[in-house]
Amino acid sequence: MVESGKKISELGKGLVVYPQMLHNIRMKPSGAARVDEGVPEGPGRIREGARQPRRILVRYSGTEPLLRIMAEGENLDEVEAIVKALGEKAKEESP
């Protein structure tokens, strides 16, 4: 705001908010580390014709025995499908 001299309402005009989904899976940091391999290509394989989501994040919690899977994109159905598919893969990979 200081640099541009614009109001916060003016700076936020181009901001687009996309649907987001977060899923936590109770598991220790082992085995599921491979769940995010190939994630950039993954969404296209998860559902035929799916658009690429804006963001996918798969990480272990630093404070709890949880794997956190988050996806954000233009279409909520696609976001949910991605999170579900990655969650299922994590459960398959876990010991």
Protein Blocks (a to p, Z undefined) as FASTA:
>chain_A
ZZnopafklmmmmpccddddddddddddehjlmmmgoklmmmmmmpghiacdfbdcdddd
fkbccdddddddfblklmmmmmmmmmmmmmmmpZZ
